Amino acid sequence: MYAFIKGRIDSLTEENVVLDTGGIGYNIKISSGTFASLPGIGEEVKLYTYTSVREDAICLFGFLSRDELEVFKKLITVNGIGPKGGLAILSVMSADNLRFAILSGDAAAIAKAPGIGKKTAERVILDLKDKISLEDTLIHREMQVVSSAEGAPEQKARNEAVEALVALGYSASDALHAVKNVSIEEDMDVETILKLALKNMF
């Protein structure tokens, strides 16, 4: 219904913001992460929105980036995860951290969200694991910037090594840091990069 809403912040709580757009106030539900990143009352902000339509209510959910909105849309396709549950998950982890939790099968991290049990978290992983990839994440974009001067094979090997480390349970930032510190030589395969990166973990 609305792709985004840009307006002045009229009121703000950890769960809700009202944006004044020329005399009309839009009541928008937000995650605690979005709340922490918003400017103060009276400041202008742009939120990408999702409209939830039910028999008894029409609600707007707002996000600071299109990426977070797209992750939210994927979350609510999971059986048992409605808009409220999707927002709860994105209140305890960023879009990228959620992707890494899904890729590494970390149901415990997802289950930290209020109202999300272990079984529901496992269903999120099962349903979305094939719908996301490392290429969607900030870490991938950062790797592209860092390695822009390198050839495609080296870049691909780095990315696969990072993805492998995340799958082994290491955090995204630790995996990126470890792989960054590996001096990539010509024709070095992923397994070799991975072994060298693991040494950087200790």
C-alpha positions in Angstrom: 0.0 0.0 0.0 2.8 2.4 1.0 6.3 1.9 -0.2 7.7 4.4 2.3 6.6 7.3 4.5 8.8 10.4 5.0 7.8 12.8 7.7 8.6 14.6 10.9 8.7 12.5 14.1 5.7 13.7 16.2 5.9 11.0 19.0 8.2 8.1 19.6 8.3 5.0 21.9 10.3 1.8 21.7 7.5 0.1 19.8 5.9 2.9 17.9 6.5 6.1 16.0 4.1 8.7 14.7 5.2 10.5 11.5 3.6 13.8 10.6 3.4 14.2 6.9 1.8 17.5 6.1 -0.8 17.3 8.9 -1.5 13.6 8.7 0.0 11.4 11.4 0.9 7.9 10.5 1.1 5.4 13.4 4.0 3.0 12.6 5.2 0.0 14.5 8.9 -0.4 14.8 11.6 -2.7 16.2 13.7 -1.7 19.2 16.7 -1.6 16.8 14.9 1.0 14.6 13.9 3.0 17.7 17.6 3.2 18.8 18.6 4.5 15.4 15.9 7.1 15.0 16.6 10.8 15.5 14.6 12.8 18.1 11.2 14.4 18.2 10.7 17.0 15.4 13.4 15.5 13.2 12.5 14.2 9.7 12.9 10.5 8.8 12.1 8.1 6.0 10.7 4.6 6.8 10.1 1.8 4.4 6.8 0.3 5.3 4.8 -2.9 5.2 1.0 -2.8 5.5 -0.6 -5.6 7.5 -4.3 -6.0 6.8 -6.5 -8.1 9.1 -10.3 -8.3 9.6 -10.0 -6.1 12.7 -7.0 -3.9 12.0 -4.7 -2.3 9.4 -1.2 -1.8 10.8 1.9 -0.2 9.4 5.4 -1.6 10.2 8.4 0.6 9.5 12.1 0.0 8.7 15.1 2.3 8.1 16.3 0.2 5.1 14.8 -1.7 2.2 17.0 -4.6 3.2 15.5 -4.9 6.7 12.0 -4.7 5.1 12.8 -7.5 2.7 14.0 -9.7 5.5 10.9 -8.9 7.5 8.7 -10.0 4.5 10.6 -13.3 4.3 10.1 -13.8 8.1 6.4 -13.4 7.9 6.1 -16.1 5.2 7.1 -18.7 7.9 4.2 -20.5 9.5 3.7 -19.2 13.0 5.6 -15.9 12.4 3.2 -13.0 11.9 4.2 -9.4 11.6 4.4 -9.1 15.4 6.8 -12.1 15.6 8.9 -10.8 12.7 9.3 -7.5 14.4 10.2 -9.2 17.7 13.0 -11.1 15.9 14.4 -8.0 14.3 14.3 -6.3 17.7 16.9 -8.7 19.1 19.1 -9.0 16.0 19.9 -7.1 12.8 18.9 -8.4 9.4 22.4 -9.5 8.7 22.8 -11.3 12.1 19.5 -13.1 11.4 20.9 -14.3 8.1 24.0 -15.6 9.7 21.9 -17.3 12.4 19.9 -19.0 9.7 23.0 -20.0 7.7 24.7 -21.4 10.7 21.5 -23.1 12.1 21.7 -21.0 15.3 18.1 -21.5 16.6 19.0 -20.4 20.1 19.9 -16.9 18.8 16.5 -16.5 17.0 14.7 -17.9 20.0 15.9 -15.0 22.2 13.1 -12.9 20.6 10.0 -12.5 22.8 7.3 -15.0 22.0 9.6 -17.1 19.7 10.2 -20.6 21.0 12.9 -23.0 19.9 10.6 -25.0 17.6 9.5 -21.8 15.8 13.1 -20.6 15.5 14.0 -24.0 14.0 11.1 -23.6 11.5 12.5 -20.1 10.5 15.9 -21.8 9.7 14.3 -24.7 7.8 12.0 -22.4 5.8 14.4 -19.6 5.0 17.8 -21.4 4.6 17.3 -21.8 0.9 16.0 -18.3 0.5 19.0 -16.4 1.7 22.7 -16.4 1.0 25.9 -14.7 2.0 25.7 -12.6 -1.1 22.7 -10.8 0.5 24.6 -9.7 3.5 26.6 -6.6 4.6 29.6 -8.8 5.1 29.6 -9.8 1.5 29.4 -6.2 0.4 32.2 -5.2 2.7 34.3 -8.1 1.3 33.7 -6.7 -2.2 35.0 -3.3 -1.2 38.0 -4.7 0.6 38.9 -7.0 -2.3 37.9 -4.9 -5.2 41.4 -4.9 -6.6 41.6 -8.7 -6.6 40.4 -11.0 -9.3 37.1 -12.8 -9.3 38.4 -16.3 -8.3 40.2 -14.8 -5.2 37.1 -12.9 -4.3 34.9 -16.0 -4.6 37.3 -18.0 -2.5 37.3 -15.4 0.2 33.5 -15.3 0.3 33.2 -19.1 0.5 35.7 -19.2 3.3 33.7 -16.6 5.3 30.5 -18.5 4.7 32.2 -21.7 5.8 33.4 -20.1 9.1 29.9 -18.7 9.8 28.5 -22.2 9.2 30.9 -23.6 11.7 29.4 -21.2 14.3 31.8 -18.3 14.3 30.3 -14.8 14.3 30.2 -12.9 11.0 32.6 -10.2 12.2 35.1 -12.7 13.5 34.9 -14.7 10.2 35.4 -11.5 8.1 38.3 -10.4 10.3 40.0 -13.8 10.1 39.7 -14.1 6.3 40.8 -10.5 5.8 44.1 -11.3 7.6 44.9 -14.2 5.2 47.3 -13.3 2.4 45.7 -14.8 -0.6 48.1 -16.2 -3.1 47.4 -17.2 -6.7 45.5 -20.5 -7.1 44.9 -20.8 -3.3 41.8 -22.9 -2.8 39.0 -22.4 -0.2 40.2 -25.2 2.0 43.7 -23.6 2.4 42.2 -20.2 3.1 39.9 -21.7 5.6 42.8 -23.4 7.4 44.8 -20.2 7.6 41.7 -18.2 8.7 41.1 -20.7 11.5 44.6 -20.1 12.8 43.7 -16.4 13.0 40.8 -17.3 15.3 43.1 -18.3 18.1 
